[in-house]
Amino acid sequence: MPKRYDSSLQAGTTVSQAQNAVNKLHYAVSQAMSHPTEQTIEQASRRLAHTEQAMRQAERSLGGQGVELAEEMFAEEKRRLNSIRDQKQPKDF
């Protein structure tokens, strides 16, 4: 039984890490939206890459179970960041 408890604890930790990464991404994207400078957008982009890695690790560890909410939040933050990037693109006239 201890092994089952350990794997359950590890699974909970993996999900928590993914959710924490998404929360940090949310903060970084919110900062970039509030102050859309090259620096804040770059910071959010780096946070996005880190979050993608955390999400992949959680999905591998858990087979996709338990990370649905984090995946939904991640997708929303990715959309938000892409909208900022699109707005900062030079306009062709």
N, C-alpha and C positions, 0 to 999 in steps of 0.2 A: 503493500500500500504506500509506503513512503515515496516510491518512484512516481506514482500517479500524482501525489500531492506536489512533488517537485516539478513535474511537467506542467501541472495546472498553474503553479506559481510562476513558472517561467513564461507560460502563455500569457498570463495576466500582465507580467512585466513587459513583454513584447508589445502587447496592445497598448499599454500605458505609454511606452516609449513612442509608438507611432502617433498616439493622440497628442502627446506633448510636442512632438515635432510639428504636427499640424497647427497646434496652438501658437507656437513660435512663428510659423509661417504666416498665420493670420495677423499677428502683430506686425511683422515685417512688411506685409502687403498693405496693411492699414497705414503704416508710416509712409510708405511710398505713395499711397493715394492722397494722403494729407499734404505731403511735401514731395511732389514728383520730380526729384532731382536725379541726375545720373547716378549719384552715390546711393540713394535710397532704393532705386530700382535695381541696381547691381546687388545690393545687400539682400533684397527680396529674392533675386534670382539665385543667389548662392544658397539661401535658406530653402528655396524650392528644390534645388538639387539634393540637399541634405535630407529633406522630407521624403523625396522620391526614394532615396536609399532606405530610409527607415520603413517606408511602406512596403518596399520589396522584401525586406528582411522579415517583417511581420507576416506577410503573405506566405513566404517560404516556410516559416516556422509553424504557422497555424493552418496552412492550406486554404487561406482566405476566410476562415471562420473567425468571427469576433472583430473584424476590422472594417465592417461595412460602414459604420458611422464615420470613422476616420477617413475612409475612401471618399465618401460623399463630401466631407468637409475639405479634403485635399483637392477634389475636382473643382469645388467652388473657388477656393483660393487661387488655383491655377487660372481659372477664368478671369478673376479679378486682376491678377498680375498681367495677363495677356492684354486686358483692356487698357491698362496703364502703358504698356509697351507700345500698343497700337497708337495711342494718343501722342506719344513722344516721338513717333516716326516722322521724319521730315515729309512735309506735304509737297507733292508734285503739282505744280500749276501749269 
